[in-house]
Amino acid sequence: MKAVMLAAGVGRRLYGDQNDGLPKALLRFEGKTLLERHVGILKALGVDELVLIVGHRKEDLLAEAEKVAPGGSGGFIRSVFNPRFKEGPIVSLWTAGEELRSGDDVLFMDSDVLYPPEMMSRLIRSVHDNCFIIDRDFEPGEEPVKLCIRDGEPVDFGKKVTDDYDDIGEWPGFLKMSGDVAAKIADAAGVYIERGECDVTYEEAMRDVLAAEPEGTFGYEDITGIPWIEIDFPSDLLCAEKIIMPLVSDFFAEETLAAERPRIDQASGE
C-alpha cells in the first residue's frame, strides 16, 4: 500500500490568501513537524511509500521530507508537483491521478491532521478494502466533512449531506482505497476539472464514487474517543497546541504501555 498526501495548498483559511509562510505539513508540535509524525506512523504500520502532492513552497517541504525520510528518489517519499496549487484541493487530487490509477491499494491523506498512531492503525488494519473513519463526537454545522451511516453502510459523505441516516460523524481526512476505487475517484476528479469546477471540494469526487458503487463496496471504522484535529483555521492551531497535542501524547503513552504490558508481565513471572 502507498499513501497519497495532499500537501500543495497555501493554507488560505489559516494564514490568508497572500500567505507566503510554510506549508501546514511543516507545522511543529513538541518539536516534530506534522510530516515527520505522518512518516513515523506510516512506516510503523507497514506502508510502502508516501507520495506527496506539492505546490506552495515545495522546496521547503521536500527538504523536510529528505530530512525525515532520507533516500532521495529511491527513498520512502516521492513527490508530484501541482503547478495549479492555488486553484483548490480537487486540482491536487486530479494531479495525483497517475498514482491513483496505478492499481495499488492507496491510503489517501490530508497533510494537516494531528493524531496518534492508533487512529491510522484502525484504518489500515480494517477488514474493509475501501474504508472511511468516523468520529461520532463532533459539533454539527456546515464546516465538518460528515459521513452518514444507514443500516451499517456509508450512504453519504461531504459537508452537505442527506437527512436519511441512522448515524453520522465527522471524517478526519483519511480514506483507504482499493486500486479499482482509487482509479474511479481519480476519474471523478477529472470530470470536475474538465468542467472547470475547480472550486468544489475534493470530497465531491469521493462522494460521487460512493453513490455509484454497489452496496458493500465501502465500510468504515469508528475512531470516536481518539484525539485528533484538522488544522484549517487559527482557532484550530491554538486548539492543537494547547489541547489536542497533550491529549495525543497521553493517548500515545497509554498505547505504548498497553503494548508493553504483556512483555513486562511475562518478564516478572505474572
Secondary structure, 3 states (H helix, E strand, C coil): CEEEEEECCCCHHHHCCCCCCCCHHHCEECCEEHHHHHHHHHHHCCCCEEEEEECCCHHHHHHHHHHHCCCHHHCCEEEEECCCHHHCHHHHHHHCHHHHCCCCCEEEEECCEECCHHHHHHHHCCCCCCEEEEECCCCCCCCCCEEEEECCEEEEEECCCCCCCCEEEECCCEEEECHHHHHHHHHHHHHHHHCCCCCCCCHHHHHHHHHHCCCCCCEEEECCCCCCEECCCHHHHHHHHHHHHHHHHHHHHHHHHHHHHHHHHHHHCC
